[in-house]
């Protein structure tokens, strides 16, 4: 599965990220983070189900790959 986490957050200050470029108060930042996590969970459940239904081999990763 494509890892898009760096679009939202990065520890490398030289690399831009979406969250780093938004001016949000703490409440809005927490809501944004929760929504991002909800989308991540939906994709982790939905993508493998669609792949299986389409007959693609393999299994979904239980945890993210470490690079």
C-alpha positions in Angstrom: 0.0 0.0 0.0 1.3 3.5 -0.9 2.5 5.3 2.2 1.3 8.9 2.1 2.1 9.7 5.7 4.9 12.2 4.7 2.2 14.4 3.0 0.7 15.0 6.5 3.8 14.9 8.8 7.5 14.7 8.5 10.4 14.9 11.0 12.6 16.3 8.3 12.3 20.1 8.6 13.6 20.6 5.1 10.6 18.7 3.7 7.2 20.5 3.6 4.2 18.7 5.0 0.5 19.6 4.9 0.2 19.9 8.7 3.2 22.0 8.8 1.8 24.5 6.3 -1.6 24.9 8.0 -2.4 27.4 10.7 -4.7 25.5 13.0 -5.6 25.9 16.6 -5.0 22.9 18.8 -8.7 21.7 18.6 -8.7 21.9 14.8 -5.3 20.1 14.6 -6.7 17.3 16.8 -9.8 17.0 14.7 -7.7 16.9 11.5 -5.4 14.2 13.0 -8.5 12.1 14.0 -9.9 12.4 10.5 -6.6 11.4 9.0 -6.5 8.3 11.3 -10.1 7.4 10.4 -9.3 7.5 6.7 -6.1 5.4 7.3 -8.2 2.8 9.1 -10.8 2.7 6.4 -8.1 2.2 3.7 -6.4 -0.5 5.7 -9.7 -2.4 5.8 -11.1 -1.5 2.4 -8.1 -1.9 0.1 -7.3 -5.5 1.0 -11.0 -6.4 0.6 -11.2 -4.9 -2.9 -7.9 -6.6 -3.9 -9.2 -9.9 -2.7 -12.5 -9.4 -4.5 -10.6 -8.6 -7.7 -8.5 -11.8 -7.4 -5.2 -10.2 -6.6 -2.8 -12.4 -4.6 -1.1 -11.5 -1.4 -2.1 -10.2 2.0 -2.3 -6.8 3.6 0.5 -5.7 5.9 -0.6 -5.7 9.6 1.8 -2.9 10.4 3.6 -0.2 8.3 6.9 -1.0 6.7 9.9 0.6 8.3 12.3 2.2 5.8 
